[in-house]
Amino acid sequence: MRDEAGFTSMFQKHYESVLRYAWRRVGPADAADVAAETFKVAWEKYDRVPQDQPLPWLYTTARNLTLNLIRRDNRRDALADLLVEDLTRHGTEEDHAATIAARQAAFAALSTLSDGDRELILLMSWEGLDLRQAAEVVGCSRSTAAMRLHRIRGRLRHLLGEESQPITDRQPSFGRSVI
């Protein structure tokens, strides 16, 4: 059974410390979310939180959450960089403005996909799931997911202006290339 008064006391005593910890690791934009998620986990696992000294447990939880956030951001950046590389691979001279524009175009192309299609491609590229696993998450068969992925690739190629040039099959650093 959960002790609401004990949890409330722990929250009031340690929230600011957890928030500052998260702020130092992920910055102001995500710190409040990490702190809130830390205390959500603490509430769900309250019987595992050491009652005499909960702060180290809270820091460990916040650390794990920040590492997950950083990994997610790194996967997103790797996908965007892969798309940018595909868009700019024909040029020999790197143009910073062109790279930024290409990255924005890649994100814009992803945003035009339906929620289901975007979820499928992001599960495979950002989360590193294979086709079978991603199909299970989105609630369709593997063959349906394969057909959707084929169509998604075509739409992205068209949106990115590379209809005649297939997007690379090189492996990104975070897993399989799905685009």
Secondary structure per residue as TSV (DSSP state, phi and psi in degrees):
chain	resnum	aa	ss	phi	psi
A	1	M	-	360.0	139.9
A	2	R	-	-83.6	144.5
A	3	D	-	-103.3	95.4
A	4	E	H	-61.0	-41.1
A	5	A	H	-65.3	-41.8
A	6	G	H	-65.4	-41.6
A	7	F	H	-65.1	-44.7
A	8	T	H	-59.6	-42.4
A	9	S	H	-63.2	-43.9
A	10	M	H	-62.6	-43.6
A	11	F	H	-59.7	-50.2
A	12	Q	H	-63.9	-35.4
A	13	K	H	-76.8	-34.1
A	14	H	H	-117.0	-5.0
A	15	Y	H	-58.4	-48.9
A	16	E	H	-59.7	-39.3
A	17	S	H	-64.9	-43.7
A	18	V	H	-65.7	-40.6
A	19	L	H	-61.5	-45.7
A	20	R	H	-62.7	-41.0
A	21	Y	H	-58.7	-49.7
A	22	A	H	-63.5	-39.9
A	23	W	H	-57.6	-43.8
A	24	R	H	-66.3	-27.1
A	25	R	H	-94.9	-36.7
A	26	V	H	-122.0	-1.6
A	27	G	-	85.4	174.5
A	28	P	H	-69.1	-26.6
A	29	A	H	-67.5	-34.1
A	30	D	H	-113.0	-6.1
A	31	A	H	-60.9	-44.7
A	32	A	H	-64.2	-37.6
A	33	D	H	-65.3	-42.3
A	34	V	H	-64.0	-44.1
A	35	A	H	-62.5	-44.7
A	36	A	H	-63.1	-43.7
A	37	E	H	-65.5	-35.6
A	38	T	H	-59.6	-45.9
A	39	F	H	-75.3	-24.7
A	40	K	H	-64.6	-46.8
A	41	V	H	-63.2	-41.5
A	42	A	H	-60.8	-38.5
A	43	W	H	-66.9	-43.6
A	44	E	H	-67.4	-30.8
A	45	K	T	-116.0	34.1
A	46	Y	G	-56.6	-33.6
A	47	D	G	-68.9	-15.5
A	48	R	G	-96.3	-12.1
A	49	V	S	-77.4	125.2
A	50	P	-	-62.8	121.5
A	51	Q	S	-74.7	-26.9
A	52	D	S	-76.9	-37.0
A	53	Q	-	-142.5	82.2
A	54	P	-	-79.1	-17.6
A	55	L	H	-59.6	-45.1
A	56	P	H	-59.8	-39.0
A	57	W	H	-63.7	-42.5
A	58	L	H	-64.9	-41.7
A	59	Y	H	-63.1	-41.5
A	60	T	H	-60.9	-44.1
A	61	T	H	-63.9	-45.1
A	62	A	H	-63.0	-38.6
A	63	R	H	-62.0	-46.9
A	64	N	H	-61.2	-40.8
A	65	L	H	-66.1	-40.0
A	66	T	H	-68.0	-38.2
A	67	L	H	-63.3	-40.2
A	68	N	H	-62.3	-41.8
A	69	L	H	-64.1	-43.7
A	70	I	H	-64.4	-42.8
A	71	R	H	-61.7	-42.7
A	72	R	H	-61.6	-45.2
A	73	D	H	-63.9	-39.0
A	74	N	H	-64.3	-40.5
A	75	R	H	-64.0	-42.5
A	76	R	H	-61.7	-45.6
A	77	D	H	-64.9	-38.3
A	78	A	H	-64.8	-40.1
A	79	L	H	-64.3	-45.6
A	80	A	H	-62.6	-41.8
A	81	D	H	-64.0	-38.6
A	82	L	H	-63.7	-43.2
A	83	L	H	-64.5	-41.2
A	84	V	H	-63.7	-43.6
A	85	E	H	-59.3	-41.4
A	86	D	H	-64.3	-36.7
A	87	L	H	-73.9	-30.5
A	88	T	H	-109.5	7.4
A	89	R	T	-66.0	-20.0
A	90	H	T	-81.7	-19.3
A	91	G	-	-84.2	143.3
A	92	T	S	-91.5	-25.9
A	93	E	S	-104.9	125.1
A	94	E	-	-72.4	124.4
A	95	D	-	-112.8	113.8
A	96	H	H	-57.3	-43.3
A	97	A	H	-63.4	-39.1
A	98	A	H	-66.3	-38.5
A	99	T	H	-63.7	-44.9
A	100	I	H	-64.0	-42.4
A	101	A	H	-63.5	-40.4
A	102	A	H	-66.0	-39.6
A	103	R	H	-64.0	-42.4
A	104	Q	H	-63.7	-38.3
A	105	A	H	-64.2	-38.6
A	106	A	H	-63.8	-45.8
A	107	F	H	-65.1	-38.5
A	108	A	H	-64.3	-40.4
A	109	A	H	-63.0	-42.6
A	110	L	H	-62.7	-36.9
A	111	S	H	-71.1	-17.3
A	112	T	T	-81.3	-14.2
A	113	L	S	-71.4	154.5
A	114	S	-	-64.7	160.7
A	115	D	H	-57.0	-42.7
A	116	G	H	-65.4	-43.3
A	117	D	H	-67.1	-41.9
A	118	R	H	-63.2	-41.6
A	119	E	H	-60.7	-44.1
A	120	L	H	-60.6	-50.0
A	121	I	H	-70.0	-34.6
A	122	L	H	-73.7	-34.8
A	123	L	H	-60.0	-37.7
A	124	M	H	-79.9	-40.1
A	125	S	H	-87.0	-46.0
A	126	W	T	-84.3	-40.5
A	127	E	S	-91.4	-10.9
A	128	G	-	75.4	19.3
A	129	L	-	-77.6	150.9
A	130	D	-	-83.2	176.1
A	131	L	H	-60.3	-42.9
A	132	R	H	-61.6	-46.2
A	133	Q	H	-64.7	-44.8
A	134	A	H	-62.8	-40.3
A	135	A	H	-61.1	-39.8
A	136	E	H	-63.5	-42.0
A	137	V	H	-64.9	-43.2
A	138	V	H	-83.3	-4.9
A	139	G	T	81.0	39.5
A	140	C	S	-138.8	171.8
A	141	S	-	-74.5	164.3
A	142	R	H	-61.9	-41.8
A	143	S	H	-67.2	-36.3
A	144	T	H	-65.2	-42.5
A	145	A	H	-63.8	-38.7
A	146	A	H	-63.0	-41.9
A	147	M	H	-66.3	-43.3
A	148	R	H	-60.9	-42.4
A	149	L	H	-62.9	-41.5
A	150	H	H	-58.8	-45.3
A	151	R	H	-67.6	-39.1
A	152	I	H	-60.5	-46.2
A	153	R	H	-57.5	-44.2
A	154	G	H	-62.3	-43.5
A	155	R	H	-63.3	-42.6
A	156	L	H	-65.9	-41.4
A	157	R	H	-59.2	-44.5
A	158	H	H	-63.6	-46.6
A	159	L	H	-65.1	-31.5
A	160	L	T	-90.9	4.7
A	161	G	T	72.9	27.8
A	162	E	-	-122.9	36.9
A	163	E	T	-55.6	-41.3
A	164	S	T	-85.9	-14.7
A	165	Q	S	-114.9	108.1
A	166	P	-	-64.3	143.4
A	167	I	-	-68.5	143.3
A	168	T	-	-56.8	153.2
A	169	D	-	-104.2	13.9
A	170	R	-	-61.8	151.3
A	171	Q	-	-83.4	121.9
A	172	P	-	-72.8	166.4
A	173	S	T	-66.9	-18.2
A	174	F	T	-100.8	1.9
A	175	G	S	147.8	-155.6
A	176	R	-	-73.1	145.6
A	177	S	-	-79.7	130.2
A	178	V	-	-113.7	-5.6
A	179	I	-	-104.3	360.0
